Amino acid sequence: AQSVTQPDIHITVSEGASLELRCNYSYGATPYLFWYVQSPGQGLQLLLKYFSGDTLVQGIKGFEAEFKRSQSSFNLRKPSVHWSDAAEYFCAVRSGGSNYKLTFGKGTLLTVNP
Amino acid sequence: GAGVSQSPSNKVTEKGKDVELRCDPISGHTALYWYRQSLGQGLEFLIYFQGNSAPDKSGLPSDRFSAERTGGSVSTLTIQRTQQEDSAVYLCASSPRAGGRTGELFFGEGSRLTVL
């Protein structure tokens, strides 16, 4: 069965610093990978996704993620964090074919210090 | 509205009572999902509907949980004889079509359930 691990429960960074949120997945074939963000009191919003092709994908709000098959990872990055990026971030995986269920990690809470 | 609408936004109930949570997906979206978000547990898949196909109920935690989707649109998640461990935020999501390669789910803001 597919699974997602986000090793960091809570990360604190200073505004303007770079950010990397880790995500490792478990799935036999090439997965479909996603990052979602949840701001306080809000629903989840898609930041970016990887299906195939270029392993470095760009998303909204200046985020990017890199798919590394050898490491089973899909880490999210941002070169310079803004205070408005404070939120919870979820990595998710979906298998191909007819299984449309997304499996989510437990999330990483990001705090941004001024 | 243009987004996924869920009601109620907050529900407080007593242990043993039944509750119904409603989801109104984005118009035209054929796929509908329910997830449960508990503190520190991430999002737990509950059930998935796609058009007229039989739903994928593999994530429902017990037979106290059920869901239906009427007319391929609005969905209701019912929890019978609620327990304190049912306290969570219940999230509904829809997507344009199953099999589509966007893979994006559009989430509502959730229904927060508190069982006393």
Interface residues (C-beta under 8 A of the other chain):
Chain A: I9 Y32 F34 Y36 G41 Q42 G43 L44 Q45 L46 K49 F51 F90 A92 R94 S98 Y100 K101 L102 T103 F104 G105 K106 G107
Chain B: G3 V4 A31 Y33 Y35 G40 Q41 G42 L43 F45 Y48 Q50 D56 G59 L91 A93 S95 A98 G99 R101 T102 G103 E104 L105 F107 G108 E109 G110
